[in-house]
Amino acid sequence: MTAIAYSLASDIKGSWRIVFVPDELHLYVEFSQPGADPDPSDWMSVDDFLARRPSDALHKDALDRLVSLICRAMSDP
């Protein structure tokens, strides 16, 4: 099965995505610049992403979006 990616926030500088690899039960967050191939060494765990202070407005938007997704998932019956 292929990875499932969801865009958290993006602008001309790049995009933050959350990625789930079902076969490996691996969930991570990545930032990629336009036209760049994703670099696994830059991926971070969701825990690390949530614990990190946002470095700019795009990062804050991505963090807010991820927290919102988690809250919705946990409140959905």
Order of alpha helices (4+ residues) and beta strands (2+ residues): beta-beta-beta-beta-alpha-alpha
